[in-house]
């Protein structure tokens, strides 16, 4: 999944819909920093959590 993630991509956390839409800030290995609209910056381990990548027209 992390191969689809790159800085600038928009994502959702599958278990935290209240966090809203997030924008990927950095990708370092399996660790992805995402800035969520309602939760701020969060460090996500994509080996554990499969972030949902949003299409550009869904944001």
C-alpha positions in Angstrom: 0.0 0.0 0.0 2.8 2.5 0.8 3.9 2.5 -2.8 0.7 4.4 -3.6 1.4 7.0 -0.9 3.5 10.0 -1.8 3.6 13.5 -0.3 0.5 15.5 -1.4 -1.8 12.5 -1.6 -5.1 12.7 0.2 -6.1 9.8 2.5 -8.5 8.7 5.1 -7.8 6.6 8.2 -10.1 3.5 8.0 -10.6 3.3 11.8 -10.8 7.1 12.5 -13.4 8.7 10.1 -13.7 11.6 12.6 -10.2 12.6 11.7 -11.4 13.7 8.3 -9.4 13.9 5.2 -5.6 13.9 5.6 -2.8 15.0 3.3 0.4 12.9 3.3 3.4 15.0 4.4 6.2 12.5 4.3 6.8 8.8 3.6 9.8 7.1 5.1 9.6 3.3 4.7 6.5 2.1 6.4 6.0 5.3 8.4 3.8 8.0 6.9 3.2 11.4 8.4 -0.3 12.7 7.6 -1.9 16.0 8.4 -5.6 15.3 9.1 -8.1 18.2 9.1 -9.5 17.3 12.5 -6.6 15.5 14.2 -3.5 17.4 13.1 -0.3 15.6 12.2 -0.2 11.8 12.9 2.5 9.3 12.3 1.0 6.2 10.8 2.7 2.8 10.4 1.3 1.5 7.1 2.4 -2.0 7.9 -0.4 -2.0 10.5 -2.9 0.5 9.2 -3.9 0.5 5.5 -4.8 4.2 4.7 -7.5 4.7 2.2 -6.1 6.7 -0.8 -8.7 9.1 -2.1 -9.1 10.0 -5.8 -8.6 13.6 -6.6 -12.3 14.1 -7.4 -13.4 12.7 -4.0 -11.6 15.2 -1.8 
